[in-house]
């Protein structure tokens, strides 16, 4: 499988996406989409990629997302029950023919432990990735080298996961396909995402950050940075960004007016309690022993 220049592929994808329903059944449209899907799986194309010139450090490739949507338009529903090698008989699966489940070989250097995990076509898993069952990686997602995807974890559509990230059990990394210019969730290198966490709506978690169990991050979530005595929020032009090395825990803040105050109620808020140090590093060494 060779590298295809984005400059060659992009105009083809844009052309067929613009055709709407008229693209259905066109062999050239299917071929262009299949090239895009292959390049996504190889990691040669990404729905979002690092860009030092961008204020967030990342650039969304809207045309790639349009190509992913084109694939849904082109694909007819197909019985995929026979593609489920572990249990081809009693289980029934129906999906778009353009998005079958991915297959891997030992030469890919990826561990997918038996027990119900699935990777959709059009997703990239780099060498050294480990998936514990059951887990799911959706189309357009990018997972970097040495990342652990633990049980019941989700990597949503177009989410970008860096190298040596640990997605703990039941971590939910939200996806986004539309609007096509919307930034996906990004987890940068060496981050630790704790159990039962949720990262949604384009949030960026910088390298080496630690999200403790139960932390929920959304575009509307204010994050209280205690060491720096500031509050981090998304803006109209920028998503919520968790700084590099931040250690975030689930906390609460008191309601200060109205009936909530009278009742002594509090609301959830994530809190940065410290920044990563040697003690925090020691708590992450266990995952290295499991590889």
C-alpha positions in Angstrom: 0.0 0.0 0.0 1.6 3.2 -1.2 1.4 6.8 -0.1 -1.1 8.9 -2.0 -0.5 12.6 -2.2 -3.3 14.6 -0.5 -3.0 17.2 -3.3 -4.0 14.4 -5.7 -6.8 12.9 -3.6 -8.4 16.1 -2.1 -9.9 17.4 -5.4 -11.4 14.0 -6.1 -13.0 13.8 -2.7 -14.3 17.3 -2.9 -15.7 16.7 -6.4 -17.6 13.6 -5.4 -18.8 15.0 -2.1 -20.3 18.0 -3.9 -22.3 15.6 -6.2 -24.5 14.5 -3.4 -26.7 11.5 -4.2 -25.4 11.6 -7.8 -22.1 10.1 -6.6 -23.8 6.8 -5.5 -22.8 3.9 -7.7 -20.1 5.9 -9.5 -16.9 3.7 -9.7 -14.6 6.7 -9.6 -16.3 8.0 -6.4 -15.9 4.6 -4.8 -12.3 4.3 -5.8 -11.5 7.8 -4.4 -13.1 7.0 -1.1 -11.3 3.6 -0.9 -8.0 5.4 -1.4 -8.9 7.8 1.4 -9.9 5.0 3.7 -6.7 3.2 3.0 -4.6 6.3 3.7 -6.4 6.9 7.0 -5.7 3.4 8.1 -2.0 3.7 7.2 -1.8 7.0 9.1 -0.8 8.9 6.0 -3.9 11.1 6.2 -5.5 12.4 9.4 -8.8 14.2 10.0 -6.7 16.6 12.2 -3.0 16.9 12.5 -0.3 18.9 14.4 0.2 22.4 13.0 2.6 24.8 14.8 1.1 27.8 13.0 -2.3 27.2 14.5 -3.3 28.8 17.8 -4.2 25.4 19.3 -1.2 23.6 17.6 -3.6 21.5 15.5 -5.3 21.9 12.1 -8.6 20.2 11.1 -8.6 18.7 7.6 -12.2 19.3 6.7 -11.9 17.6 3.3 -10.9 14.4 5.0 -14.0 14.5 7.1 -16.0 15.1 4.0 -14.4 12.0 2.5 -15.5 10.0 5.5 -19.0 11.2 5.1 -18.9 10.4 1.4 -18.2 6.8 2.4 -21.4 6.6 4.3 -23.3 8.1 1.4 -21.7 5.5 -1.1 -22.2 2.4 1.1 -25.3 0.3 1.0 -26.4 -1.6 4.1 -24.9 -5.0 4.2 -25.2 -8.1 6.5 -21.8 -8.3 8.1 -22.6 -11.2 10.5 -20.2 -13.5 8.7 -17.3 -11.0 9.2 -17.4 -11.5 12.9 -14.8 -14.3 13.1 -15.3 -15.0 16.8 -19.0 -15.8 16.6 -20.2 -15.9 13.0 -23.5 -17.7 13.8 -25.8 -16.3 16.4 -24.7 -12.6 16.3 -26.2 -10.3 13.7 -24.5 -7.1 12.4 -25.7 -4.7 9.7 -23.7 -1.7 8.6 -22.6 0.3 5.6 -20.6 -1.9 3.2 -17.9 0.8 2.9 -17.1 0.5 6.6 -16.4 -3.2 7.5 -14.5 -4.1 10.7 -10.7 -4.0 10.3 -8.5 -7.0 10.2 -5.0 -7.2 11.6 -2.0 -9.6 11.4 0.8 -10.3 13.8 3.1 -8.3 11.5 1.0 -5.1 12.3 2.4 -5.2 15.8 -1.0 -4.5 17.4 -2.5 -6.5 20.3 -6.3 -6.9 20.2 -7.1 -9.3 23.1 -10.1 -11.6 22.4 -13.4 -10.7 23.9 -15.4 -8.3 21.8 -13.3 -5.3 20.7 -13.7 -3.8 17.2 -11.9 -1.3 15.0 -13.8 0.2 12.2 -12.3 0.6 8.7 -10.7 4.0 8.2 -9.2 4.1 11.7 -5.4 4.1 12.3 -3.7 2.0 15.1 0.0 2.3 15.2 2.4 -0.4 16.3 2.4 -1.2 19.9 -1.2 -0.4 20.4 -3.0 -2.7 22.9 -6.8 -3.1 23.1 -8.4 -4.9 26.0 -11.9 -6.2 25.5 -14.4 -4.8 24.9 -13.3 -1.6 23.4 -14.1 0.3 20.2 -12.2 2.6 17.8 -14.4 4.5 15.3 -13.7 5.7 11.7 -11.2 8.5 11.2 -9.6 8.0 14.7 -5.8 8.0 15.0 -4.1 6.1 17.8 -0.3 6.6 18.2 2.4 4.1 19.0 2.4 2.3 22.4 -1.1 3.4 23.4 -3.2 1.3 25.8 -7.0 1.2 25.1 -8.5 -0.5 28.2 -11.8 -2.4 28.6 -15.0 -0.5 27.7 -13.0 2.4 26.4 -14.3 4.3 23.3 -12.2 6.2 20.8 -14.8 8.2 18.9 -14.8 9.2 15.2 -11.9 11.4 14.2 -10.5 11.5 17.7 -6.7 12.0 17.8 -4.8 9.9 20.4 -1.0 10.4 20.8 1.8 8.1 21.6 2.1 6.1 24.9 -1.4 7.3 26.0 -3.2 5.2 28.6 -7.0 5.2 28.1 -8.2 3.5 31.3 -11.3 1.3 31.7 -14.5 3.0 30.5 -12.8 6.1 29.3 -15.0 7.8 26.7 -13.2 9.9 24.0 -16.0 11.7 22.1 -16.1 11.8 18.3 -17.2 14.4 15.7 -17.9 14.2 12.0 -20.2 17.2 11.6 -19.8 20.0 11.3 -16.8 19.1 9.2 -14.7 22.1 10.4 -15.2 21.2 14.1 -12.1 20.1 16.0 -12.1 16.5 17.3 -11.0 15.6 20.8 -7.2 15.4 21.0 -5.2 13.6 23.6 -1.5 14.3 23.2 1.5 12.1 23.9 2.1 10.4 27.3 -1.3 11.5 28.8 -3.0 9.3 31.3 -6.8 9.2 31.1 -8.4 7.6 34.1 -11.3 5.2 34.5 -14.8 6.4 33.8 -13.6 9.7 32.3 -15.3 11.5 29.5 -13.6 13.9 27.1 -15.9 15.6 24.6 -16.6 18.5 22.2 -13.1 19.1 20.8 -11.3 19.3 24.1 -7.5 19.2 23.8 -5.6 17.4 26.6 -1.9 18.3 26.3 1.1 16.0 26.7 1.7 14.3 30.0 -1.6 15.5 31.5 -3.3 13.2 34.0 -7.1 13.0 34.2 -8.1 11.2 37.4 -11.0 8.8 37.5 -14.4 10.3 36.9 -13.3 13.6 35.3 -15.6 14.9 32.6 -14.5 17.6 30.2 -16.7 19.4 27.7 -16.7 22.7 25.9 -18.9 24.2 28.6 -16.8 22.9 31.5 -14.8 25.5 33.5 -11.6 24.0 34.9 -10.2 25.5 38.1 -6.3 25.7 37.9 -5.4 26.0 41.6 -1.6 26.1 41.2 -1.9 29.1 38.8 -5.0 30.6 40.5 -7.0 30.8 37.2 -10.0 29.3 35.4 -9.6 27.6 32.1 -12.6 27.9 29.7 -13.3 27.3 26.0 -13.9 30.4 23.9 -15.7 31.1 20.6 -12.4 30.6 18.8 -10.7 27.9 21.0 -11.7 24.6 22.7 -11.1 23.8 26.3 -7.4 23.0 26.6 -5.9 21.1 29.5 -2.2 22.2 30.0 0.7 19.9 29.6 1.4 17.9 32.8 -1.7 19.1 34.6 -3.2 16.6 37.1 -7.0 17.0 37.0 -9.4 15.6 39.5 -13.2 15.6 39.8 -14.4 18.3 42.3 -17.3 20.5 43.1 -18.0 24.2 43.7 -20.8 25.7 45.8 -23.7 27.4 44.2 -23.5 31.0 45.5 -27.0 32.4 44.8 -30.6 31.5 44.5 -32.3 28.3 45.7 -29.2 26.2 45.2 -27.3 28.3 47.7 -30.2 28.0 50.2 -30.2 24.3 49.8 -26.4 24.0 50.2 -26.0 22.5 46.8 -22.8 22.2 44.8 -22.1 21.5 41.1 -19.5 19.3 39.5 -16.2 20.9 38.3 -12.8 19.5 37.3 -9.9 20.9 39.3 -6.2 21.0 38.4 -4.6 20.3 41.8 -1.0 20.0 40.7 1.3 19.5 37.8 3.0 16.2 37.0 6.1 15.3 39.0 8.2 12.2 39.9 5.6 10.8 42.2 3.0 11.0 39.5 5.4 9.3 37.1 5.8 6.3 39.5 2.0 5.8 39.5 2.1 5.2 35.7 4.9 2.6 35.6 2.5 -0.4 36.0 1.2 -0.1 32.4 4.8 -0.7 31.1 4.9 -4.0 32.9 1.7 -5.1 31.1 3.1 -4.7 27.6 
